[in-house]
Amino acid sequence: MSTESAELARRPAAAAVEQPWPRPAQAWYAVGVFAVGLTFLFLDRGVIALLVQPIKRDLHLSDTMVGLLMGPAFIFFYLILGLPIARLVDSRSRRAIIAFSIGAWSLMTAACGLTRNFWVLLLCRVGVGVGEAGNGPATYSMMADMFPPERLARAISFMQFGFVAGNGLATILAGAIVAWLSGTSAYHVPVLGEMHGWQLTFIMVGLPGLIVTLLATTMIEPARRGRMRVTQGAAESRRAIPVREVLAYMAQNRGAYAAMFLGLAFESIVTFGIMNWGPTFFVRTYGWTIPQYAYVSGALFLILWPIGLIPGSLLGEWLTRRGFRSAYLLVTALTATVFVPLAILLPLMPNGTWAMIVMGATYLVAGFGPGPQNAALQVITPNEMRGQVTALFLFIFNVFGTGLAPLIVGLVTNYVVGSEARIGESIMLTAAVLGPISVALMWLGIAPYARSVARAGEWR
């Protein structure tokens, strides 16, 4: 660790000029825009899971190739641009970065509908990943400057309604579109020519996101707070903290960050493995149709996931007020402890009705986690590092969850189980091996996280 890095890691910030928090109307308006943006993000990302069968048929793909489209293709852009954009988040206009990101992933989703072969579709999915590269770090950084720490989890939970709406609507709307467009194998579209139903689906869900780009430009850019050191002028405030200093700070708090990052990594493989391959699992195992799965699963997701969102955050806040420094990570660990056994049981159910009941239970339990989990990260991270640390956090989320989860399940199906008809066994094996690891890592991080919260109190 360099002398400068060590000094930064242990030195409380000098007394800064305290600026008022944004007006509640401004802050909650921004939360609303973030939620709508998140809705379109997961709508654009999630729709491909319901289009697996027609895409495979028309482009002649294997499960492994579909796994590449749903996972690694999406995160490729994030791998290239994630950290550079995050450094801009820590020093430049976060509002502008969010607006650009939403516009970029919306256009690239629509472009997926113009593709005619696997490689072009792969490149378009790569382009969709630019949304995650800019949106997540900027959003969480802005929220931490709009709400005091004791109310941050609640605000993040409200924003997560966008995640709920995006995934639920992706399932229901895509299912309806698939049913509507299933009457014929191709459609004639002026200028564009002959198009398959799945191509039109991508276009229909991608273009409306451009409206959210305009909404993002109307938000306020909040004053930055929670810095470890005071900047000496505008020029210095626009310089991002070097990556080596960010890594040095994380190394000092490695017990807390390892629990969150690695615990999330393994849990996200289980979660996104189910989300991406769930429709295919119900079709192959229980004989359900895609619209049937879409309507039932989407409705359960929209109803059950939100039930846990606010109580999970309120539980974290309640524990915090009673002196539990590790409250937010504790709620996250409890959530994972209940979620993982349900994920293992899901593919073992004797019929589709029971499987859908268990899936509904996973939705309910999983809803308790997002608010406390994301608040836990922001609470121990200084303002001038939030963009980069959040980018690393989302990098793990994307690489392991969005990126590797679909591919891992596809590989297990093709090369371990050996039969695409037995996709349920692949999902079960993935959950049974990786789920307990995620739970253990989170519980091991409780004490180190509490120590990191105590240190963060010195510069708040």
N, C-alpha and C positions, 0 to 999 in steps of 0.2 A: 504494500500500500504506500503511495507517495505521501510526502509530508503534507501537501495541500489537501489530499483526500482524507488523511487521518484527521487533520484539523477540522475539515468540514463535517466529518462523521461525528465528532465529539463536542463541537462547539454550538451552544444555543445561539439563535439569532439575536442580534441586537434589537432593541425596542424599535418597532416600525410604527409608522403613522397608521393608526387603526382606521380603516375605512369601513363605512356601514355596509351591512349585507344588502344585497339587492332587495327591492321591494317584493313582497310575496307574490304579487300579480306577475311581475317580470320573471321571477324564478319559476313559478309553476307554469307559466306560458311556455318557457323553455323546456320544462319537463314534458309538456304536451307535444311539442315539436319533436323532441327526442323520441318519445313513444311512437309517434306516427312514422318517423324515420325507421325506427326499429321494426315496426310492423312491415314496412316494405322491404327492409333488408331480409327478414326471415321469410317473407312471402316469396321474394325472388330466389333466395337460396333453397327453400324447402320444396318448391314446386317440382324439382327434378325427381324427387323420391317417388312421386305418383306417376311419373312418366317413364319409369324404367322399362316396362314391357313394350310399349310402342316404339321407344327409341331403340331398344335391342332388336326388335323385329325389323325396323326400317333401315338401320345402319349395320345390322348383322354383328352385334357385339356380344362378348362374354360377360359374366358377372364381374370378373376382374377389371375389364375395361370400363364397365359402368361404375365400379368402385373408384377408378381413377377420375372419372368425370365428377362424381359427387364429392370426392375428397381432395387428393393432391392437386388436381387442376385448380381448384378453388383457392388453395393457400399459396400457390406459386408466386403470385403477385405480392402477397403479404410478406413472403420470405425476402423479396427484393426491396420493397418499399417501406415495410413496417417501421424499422428503426429510423431511417431518414425522416419520414413524416412525423414520427413521434418526437424527434428533436425539434421540429418546427412547432409542434403542439406546445412544447415547454417555453417557447419564446415568441411565437407569432399569433396571429388571429385564429383562434380555435373555431370561431363561427364560420370563417371562410373555408377552413379545411373541411368542416362538416358538410357545408353546402356542396363543395366540389365532389366529395366522396359519394354523397347520395346521387348526384347526377351521373357520376361515372358508373356506379354499379347498375343503375336503372337502364342506361343505354346499352351496357354490355349484356344484361339479361335479355333485352329485346333483340340484340344481335344474335343471341343463341338461336332464335327462331328463324334466322336467315341461313343457317348452316345446312350443308348437304352431305357432309361426311364427318367421320369421327375426329379427325385432326383439327378441322376448323372449329368444331364444337368444343374441343379441348381448349383451344386458344381463347375462345370466348368465355369459357368458365374461368380461365386464368384471369381475364379482365374483370370479371365480377368480384374477384378477391380484393381489388383495390378499395372497395367500400370498407371492408374490415380494417384495412391498413390505416385509414384515416379517421373513420367514424368513432370507433371505440375509445382510443386514447383521448381524443378531443372531447368527447361527450363526458366521460368520467372526470376529466380534469376540470371542465366547466362546472359540473355539478358540485364538486368539492369546494368550489369558490362561491356557490350560490346558497348552500345550506350549512349550518353549523354541524359539527361531527355528530352530536346527539340526535340530529334529525336527518342525517344523510341516508341512512339505511331505508327510512320510510320513503324518501324521495326516489331513491333508486328502485324500490319495489313498485312504486307507481309507474315509473318509466318501463319496468319490466312487463307491464300490461301490453306494451307494444310487442314484446317477444311473444306473449300469449296470443295476441291478435294475429301477428304475422304467421305463426305456426298453425294456429287454428284455421285462419282464413286460407292459408296455403293449401291445407288439407281439404277443406270444404269446397272452396272455389275451384281449385284444380280438379277435384272430383267431379264437380258439376260441369266444368268445361270438357273434361274427358268424356263424360256421358253425352254431352251435347254434340261433340265432334266425332263420336264413335260411329256415326251412321254411315260414313264413307271413308275410304282410305286416303283420299286427297281432296283438296279444295282449290278452286281457281280464284286467285286473288289478283285484282288489277295491278299491273306493274310488276308484282312479285312473282306471278305465275302460279304453277301448281305447288301446293304446300300441304304437309301432313298436319293432323290435328295438334300434335305436340309442338310443332313449330309455331302455330298460331297461339298456343297457350303461353309460350315464352313472351311473345310480343304483347299479349294482352295484360300480363302481370308486370311487365317491365316498364312500359312507358308512363303509367300514372305516377311513378315515383318522382318524375321530374317536377311535379307540383310541389313536393316536399322540399325540393331544392330551393324554390322561391320562399317558402315559409322559413327555412333556416336562415335566410339573410335578414329576417326581421327580428331575430333574437338580440338581446344585449350581449356584450362581451364583458363579463364580470371582472372586477379587479382581482388580481392574484393575491392570495394570502397563504399563510402556513409555510413560509420560506424558512430554511435553516440559516440563511444569511441575507443581509440587506444589500440590495444592489445600489450602486453609486450613481446611477443615472440611466437615461433611456437606452443609451447604446449598450450598456452592460446587461440591462434587463432583456435585451433582444438576442443575447448570446446564450445558446443552449449549454447546459452542464455537460462536460465531456463524458463520454460513455464510461471511461475508466473510473470516474468518480461515482457514477451511478452504481457500477458493479462493486466498488469498494463499500459503499453504503449497504448494498444488499448482502455482501459478504459478512459485514458486521452483524446483520440481522438474519443470517442464513437459516437459523432454525425456524423462524416464522415464515420466511419466503419459501423455503423448501416445502413446508407443509402445504402451503396454498398452491404453489405451482405444480408440484409433483402429484399431490392429492387430486387436484383438478385434472391433471393430465390423464390419469388412469380412469377416473370417474367419467370423464367426457367421452372416452372410447366406448364405455358401456352405454352411456346415454344416447350418443349419436349413432351408435351401431343399431340400437332399437329404432330410433327415429327414421333413419335412412332406409333400413331394410324391413321395417314394420309392414308397410303395404305389401311388399313382395312376399313376406312370411305368411300373411293372412291369405293371400291369393293361392300360394303353393300348398300350404298346409291344410287350410280349412275350406278352400274352394270359394272364398269370398270374391266379389268383384271389386274393382278399384273404387267405383262410386260408393258402394256399400261401406267399405272400410273408411273412405274419406268422410262420409257424413257422420258416422258413429264416432270415429276417433276424433275428428275435428270438433264435434259438439262437446265431447267429454273433456277435451283439452281446454276449450274456451270456458267451460263451467268449473272444472275441478282445479286447474292450476292456479287461477286467481284466488281461490279460497285460502291457499297457503301463503300467498305473497305478503299481505299485510300482517297477519299474525306472526309470521317468521321474523319480520323486522321489529314488530312490537316486542317480541320476546327478547331479541337482542338488545333493544333499548332498555327494557325492564331490568335485564341482568346487568347492563352497564350502570344504571342508576344505583344498583345495590353493590357496586364495587367490584364486579367481575371484569377485570381488564381484558380477558380473553373472550368476552361475551359473543362477539360477532363470529369468531372462528369456532367457538363452542357450538353455536346453533348450526353452523355449516357441517360440523362433524356429526352431530346428532342426525341431521337430515340424511347424510350419506349412509349412516349406520342402518337406517330403516329402508332406504331406497334400494340398496344393493341386493338384499334377499328377494325383494319383489322382482327385480330385474332378472334374477336367476330363475325364479318360478314361472315367469311369463311364458317362455316357449314350451314349458312342460304341461300346460293345461290341455285337458282332453278334447275341448272343442272351442270354437271361435268365441262363443259367448263368455265362457270363463276366462279365456285369454284377454278379451277386451275388458272384463271387470278388473283383472290384475293390472292391465295397462292403465286403466283409469286410476287405480290406486297409486301407481308410479307418478302420474301427473299430479295428484293431490300432494304427495309427499315432497316431490321435487320442487313444488312452488315455495316451500319454506326457505329454500337456500339462496336464491340469487341476490336478494337485498343485503343480508348480512355478509355474504361472500364478497361482494364487490365493495361494500363499505369497509370490510376488514382490511382490504388492500390499501384504500385511500387513507385510512386513519394513520397508518404507520409510515406513509410515504410523503416526503417533503414536496411542496408545490413545484419547485423547480425540477423535480425528477418524475412527477406523476405521469407525464406523457410517455416517457421512455419505459418506466416500470410497468405501466398499464399495457404498453405495446408488447413488452416481453410476456406479460401475463396472457394477453390475447393471442400472442404467438403460440404459446403452449396450448391454449384452448383450441386454436385453429389447426395446428399441426397434428395434435393427437385426436381431437374430437372431429372437427369438420374434415380434416385431411386424412388421418390414418384409420379412423373408425370404419368408414364404409369399405376401405380397401382391406383392412384386416379381416372383417367378416367375410368379404368376398373370397379372400385367399383361403381362409379356414374352410369355407364351403367347397372350393375347387380342389384343395390339396390336402386337407385333413379329413373332413367328413367324406368327401369324394362324390357327393351328389347334390345338384342344385335343388332337388326336391326336399332335401333335409336342411334347409336354411335355418330352421328353428334350433337345431343342434349347434350350429355355428354361433348363433346369438347367445345361447346358454353357456357354451364353453368360454366365450369371450368374457361374459359377465362373471362366471364362477372363478376365473383365474385372476382377472384384473381388478374386479370390484373390491375384494377384501384388502388388496394392497392399498387402494385409495383410502379406505376407511382407516387403516392402521397409520398411514402417513399423517392424516389430519389429526388424529388423537395424539400422536407423538409431538405435534407442533403446538399444542395448547400452552404449555409452560413457556417455551421460547417466545411465543406471540405475546403473552402477557408482559414479558420483559421489554419487548419492543414498543408496546403501547406506553409503558412507563417512560422509556427514553423519549418517545415522541412528545410527551407532555412537557419536556423542557423547552421545546421550540414552538409550541402552539400558543 
